[in-house]
Amino acid sequence: MKAQNDMRITIRVDKDLKERADILFDRLGMNMSTALNVFLRKAVDESAIPFPVSVTRIGFGAGWSAGDITDAFAGIVKNETADNFKKGFPVARYDADKKLAYLESVNGAREYVNG
């Protein structure tokens, strides 16, 4: 069941990038929708893109491949998830068998989203 305030968005992404991101997010225990929601929430919380954006090699720009950016994003998500878990906050995960996202509490309890 879809939450009343959920909205569907459509974006265009390079096929290879999407496939690599799906694999990465699955390894992180989430799907693409959950990962993008993590990114959007973090951006809104910080009122900024939650990683450096630059035209120099210090940030993202010339010389950075899609894989470099994906790996950097994955590292940020992994660190943020670990930090939040240490602080006692639930973290978003994905149950591939049930094909459902859930929040996992520090005590191991799962609260399925839309399930």
Rosetta constraint file for C-alpha pairs under 8 A:
AtomPair CA 1 CA 114 HARMONIC 5.31 0.50
AtomPair CA 1 CA 115 HARMONIC 6.99 0.50
AtomPair CA 2 CA 6 HARMONIC 6.76 0.50
AtomPair CA 2 CA 114 HARMONIC 6.24 0.50
AtomPair CA 3 CA 114 HARMONIC 7.09 0.50
AtomPair CA 13 CA 17 HARMONIC 6.86 0.50
AtomPair CA 13 CA 18 HARMONIC 6.25 0.50
AtomPair CA 14 CA 18 HARMONIC 6.19 0.50
AtomPair CA 15 CA 19 HARMONIC 6.24 0.50
AtomPair CA 16 CA 20 HARMONIC 6.12 0.50
AtomPair CA 17 CA 21 HARMONIC 5.97 0.50
AtomPair CA 17 CA 66 HARMONIC 6.76 0.50
AtomPair CA 17 CA 67 HARMONIC 7.51 0.50
AtomPair CA 18 CA 22 HARMONIC 6.07 0.50
AtomPair CA 19 CA 23 HARMONIC 6.39 0.50
AtomPair CA 20 CA 24 HARMONIC 6.20 0.50
AtomPair CA 21 CA 25 HARMONIC 5.93 0.50
AtomPair CA 21 CA 32 HARMONIC 7.46 0.50
AtomPair CA 21 CA 70 HARMONIC 7.01 0.50
AtomPair CA 22 CA 26 HARMONIC 6.00 0.50
AtomPair CA 22 CA 31 HARMONIC 6.69 0.50
AtomPair CA 22 CA 32 HARMONIC 6.25 0.50
AtomPair CA 23 CA 27 HARMONIC 6.32 0.50
AtomPair CA 24 CA 28 HARMONIC 6.35 0.50
AtomPair CA 24 CA 74 HARMONIC 7.42 0.50
AtomPair CA 25 CA 29 HARMONIC 6.18 0.50
AtomPair CA 25 CA 30 HARMONIC 5.19 0.50
AtomPair CA 25 CA 31 HARMONIC 5.63 0.50
AtomPair CA 25 CA 32 HARMONIC 6.58 0.50
AtomPair CA 25 CA 35 HARMONIC 6.85 0.50
AtomPair CA 25 CA 74 HARMONIC 7.90 0.50
AtomPair CA 26 CA 30 HARMONIC 5.28 0.50
AtomPair CA 26 CA 31 HARMONIC 5.97 0.50
AtomPair CA 26 CA 94 HARMONIC 7.38 0.50
AtomPair CA 26 CA 96 HARMONIC 7.91 0.50
AtomPair CA 28 CA 78 HARMONIC 7.35 0.50
AtomPair CA 28 CA 93 HARMONIC 7.45 0.50
AtomPair CA 29 CA 92 HARMONIC 7.73 0.50
AtomPair CA 29 CA 93 HARMONIC 4.62 0.50
AtomPair CA 29 CA 94 HARMONIC 4.64 0.50
AtomPair CA 29 CA 95 HARMONIC 7.05 0.50
AtomPair CA 30 CA 34 HARMONIC 5.87 0.50
AtomPair CA 30 CA 35 HARMONIC 6.44 0.50
AtomPair CA 30 CA 92 HARMONIC 6.94 0.50
AtomPair CA 30 CA 93 HARMONIC 4.88 0.50
AtomPair CA 30 CA 94 HARMONIC 4.16 0.50
AtomPair CA 30 CA 95 HARMONIC 7.65 0.50
AtomPair CA 30 CA 101 HARMONIC 6.77 0.50
AtomPair CA 31 CA 35 HARMONIC 6.21 0.50
AtomPair CA 31 CA 94 HARMONIC 6.34 0.50
AtomPair CA 31 CA 101 HARMONIC 7.64 0.50
AtomPair CA 32 CA 36 HARMONIC 6.09 0.50
AtomPair CA 33 CA 37 HARMONIC 6.14 0.50
AtomPair CA 34 CA 38 HARMONIC 6.16 0.50
AtomPair CA 34 CA 92 HARMONIC 7.30 0.50
AtomPair CA 34 CA 101 HARMONIC 7.36 0.50
AtomPair CA 35 CA 39 HARMONIC 6.32 0.50
AtomPair CA 36 CA 40 HARMONIC 6.10 0.50
AtomPair CA 37 CA 41 HARMONIC 5.96 0.50
AtomPair CA 38 CA 42 HARMONIC 6.11 0.50
AtomPair CA 38 CA 77 HARMONIC 7.77 0.50
AtomPair CA 39 CA 43 HARMONIC 6.11 0.50
AtomPair CA 39 CA 50 HARMONIC 7.63 0.50
AtomPair CA 40 CA 44 HARMONIC 6.12 0.50
AtomPair CA 41 CA 45 HARMONIC 5.99 0.50
AtomPair CA 42 CA 46 HARMONIC 6.13 0.50
AtomPair CA 42 CA 50 HARMONIC 6.33 0.50
AtomPair CA 43 CA 47 HARMONIC 5.60 0.50
AtomPair CA 43 CA 48 HARMONIC 5.12 0.50
AtomPair CA 43 CA 49 HARMONIC 5.13 0.50
AtomPair CA 43 CA 50 HARMONIC 5.41 0.50
AtomPair CA 44 CA 48 HARMONIC 6.77 0.50
AtomPair CA 46 CA 50 HARMONIC 6.83 0.50
AtomPair CA 49 CA 53 HARMONIC 7.52 0.50
AtomPair CA 51 CA 73 HARMONIC 7.97 0.50
AtomPair CA 51 CA 76 HARMONIC 7.94 0.50
AtomPair CA 52 CA 58 HARMONIC 7.87 0.50
AtomPair CA 52 CA 59 HARMONIC 5.03 0.50
AtomPair CA 52 CA 60 HARMONIC 6.98 0.50
AtomPair CA 53 CA 59 HARMONIC 4.97 0.50
AtomPair CA 53 CA 60 HARMONIC 5.24 0.50
AtomPair CA 53 CA 61 HARMONIC 7.48 0.50
AtomPair CA 54 CA 58 HARMONIC 6.96 0.50
AtomPair CA 54 CA 59 HARMONIC 4.54 0.50
AtomPair CA 54 CA 60 HARMONIC 5.27 0.50
AtomPair CA 54 CA 61 HARMONIC 5.91 0.50
AtomPair CA 55 CA 59 HARMONIC 6.73 0.50
AtomPair CA 55 CA 60 HARMONIC 6.25 0.50
AtomPair CA 55 CA 61 HARMONIC 4.42 0.50
AtomPair CA 55 CA 62 HARMONIC 6.26 0.50
AtomPair CA 56 CA 60 HARMONIC 6.82 0.50
AtomPair CA 56 CA 61 HARMONIC 5.93 0.50
AtomPair CA 56 CA 62 HARMONIC 6.74 0.50
AtomPair CA 57 CA 61 HARMONIC 6.48 0.50
AtomPair CA 57 CA 62 HARMONIC 6.85 0.50
AtomPair CA 57 CA 63 HARMONIC 6.79 0.50
AtomPair CA 57 CA 64 HARMONIC 7.39 0.50
AtomPair CA 60 CA 64 HARMONIC 6.14 0.50
AtomPair CA 60 CA 69 HARMONIC 7.02 0.50
AtomPair CA 64 CA 68 HARMONIC 5.77 0.50
AtomPair CA 64 CA 69 HARMONIC 6.76 0.50
AtomPair CA 65 CA 69 HARMONIC 6.49 0.50
AtomPair CA 66 CA 70 HARMONIC 6.06 0.50
AtomPair CA 67 CA 71 HARMONIC 5.94 0.50
AtomPair CA 68 CA 72 HARMONIC 6.15 0.50
AtomPair CA 69 CA 73 HARMONIC 6.11 0.50
AtomPair CA 70 CA 74 HARMONIC 6.06 0.50
AtomPair CA 71 CA 75 HARMONIC 6.15 0.50
AtomPair CA 72 CA 76 HARMONIC 6.30 0.50
AtomPair CA 73 CA 77 HARMONIC 6.19 0.50
AtomPair CA 74 CA 78 HARMONIC 5.99 0.50
AtomPair CA 75 CA 79 HARMONIC 6.05 0.50
AtomPair CA 76 CA 80 HARMONIC 5.99 0.50
AtomPair CA 77 CA 81 HARMONIC 5.93 0.50
AtomPair CA 78 CA 82 HARMONIC 6.15 0.50
AtomPair CA 79 CA 83 HARMONIC 6.03 0.50
AtomPair CA 80 CA 84 HARMONIC 6.06 0.50
AtomPair CA 81 CA 85 HARMONIC 6.07 0.50
AtomPair CA 81 CA 91 HARMONIC 6.25 0.50
AtomPair CA 82 CA 86 HARMONIC 6.19 0.50
AtomPair CA 83 CA 87 HARMONIC 6.32 0.50
AtomPair CA 84 CA 88 HARMONIC 6.41 0.50
AtomPair CA 84 CA 89 HARMONIC 5.22 0.50
AtomPair CA 84 CA 90 HARMONIC 7.26 0.50
AtomPair CA 84 CA 91 HARMONIC 7.12 0.50
AtomPair CA 85 CA 89 HARMONIC 5.20 0.50
AtomPair CA 85 CA 90 HARMONIC 6.18 0.50
AtomPair CA 85 CA 91 HARMONIC 6.38 0.50
AtomPair CA 85 CA 105 HARMONIC 7.80 0.50
AtomPair CA 85 CA 106 HARMONIC 6.42 0.50
AtomPair CA 86 CA 106 HARMONIC 7.98 0.50
AtomPair CA 88 CA 105 HARMONIC 7.35 0.50
AtomPair CA 88 CA 106 HARMONIC 5.81 0.50
AtomPair CA 89 CA 105 HARMONIC 6.73 0.50
AtomPair CA 89 CA 106 HARMONIC 7.12 0.50
AtomPair CA 90 CA 103 HARMONIC 5.69 0.50
AtomPair CA 90 CA 104 HARMONIC 5.13 0.50
AtomPair CA 90 CA 105 HARMONIC 4.34 0.50
AtomPair CA 90 CA 106 HARMONIC 6.45 0.50
AtomPair CA 91 CA 103 HARMONIC 5.29 0.50
AtomPair CA 91 CA 104 HARMONIC 5.33 0.50
AtomPair CA 91 CA 105 HARMONIC 6.77 0.50
AtomPair CA 92 CA 101 HARMONIC 6.96 0.50
AtomPair CA 92 CA 102 HARMONIC 5.79 0.50
AtomPair CA 92 CA 103 HARMONIC 4.64 0.50
AtomPair CA 92 CA 104 HARMONIC 6.44 0.50
AtomPair CA 93 CA 101 HARMONIC 5.73 0.50
AtomPair CA 93 CA 102 HARMONIC 5.37 0.50
AtomPair CA 93 CA 103 HARMONIC 6.05 0.50
AtomPair CA 93 CA 104 HARMONIC 6.79 0.50
AtomPair CA 94 CA 99 HARMONIC 7.08 0.50
AtomPair CA 94 CA 100 HARMONIC 5.86 0.50
AtomPair CA 94 CA 101 HARMONIC 4.31 0.50
AtomPair CA 94 CA 102 HARMONIC 6.03 0.50
AtomPair CA 95 CA 99 HARMONIC 5.51 0.50
AtomPair CA 95 CA 100 HARMONIC 5.38 0.50
AtomPair CA 95 CA 101 HARMONIC 6.10 0.50
AtomPair CA 95 CA 102 HARMONIC 7.32 0.50
AtomPair CA 96 CA 100 HARMONIC 6.92 0.50
AtomPair CA 100 CA 112 HARMONIC 6.75 0.50
AtomPair CA 100 CA 113 HARMONIC 6.83 0.50
AtomPair CA 100 CA 114 HARMONIC 7.63 0.50
AtomPair CA 100 CA 115 HARMONIC 6.81 0.50
AtomPair CA 101 CA 112 HARMONIC 5.97 0.50
AtomPair CA 101 CA 113 HARMONIC 5.54 0.50
AtomPair CA 101 CA 114 HARMONIC 7.95 0.50
AtomPair CA 102 CA 110 HARMONIC 6.16 0.50
AtomPair CA 102 CA 111 HARMONIC 5.28 0.50
AtomPair CA 102 CA 112 HARMONIC 3.99 0.50
AtomPair CA 102 CA 113 HARMONIC 5.19 0.50
AtomPair CA 103 CA 110 HARMONIC 5.62 0.50
AtomPair CA 103 CA 111 HARMONIC 5.12 0.50
AtomPair CA 103 CA 112 HARMONIC 6.37 0.50
AtomPair CA 103 CA 113 HARMONIC 7.43 0.50
AtomPair CA 104 CA 108 HARMONIC 5.92 0.50
AtomPair CA 104 CA 109 HARMONIC 5.69 0.50
AtomPair CA 104 CA 110 HARMONIC 4.68 0.50
AtomPair CA 104 CA 111 HARMONIC 6.57 0.50
AtomPair CA 105 CA 109 HARMONIC 5.26 0.50
AtomPair CA 105 CA 110 HARMONIC 6.51 0.50
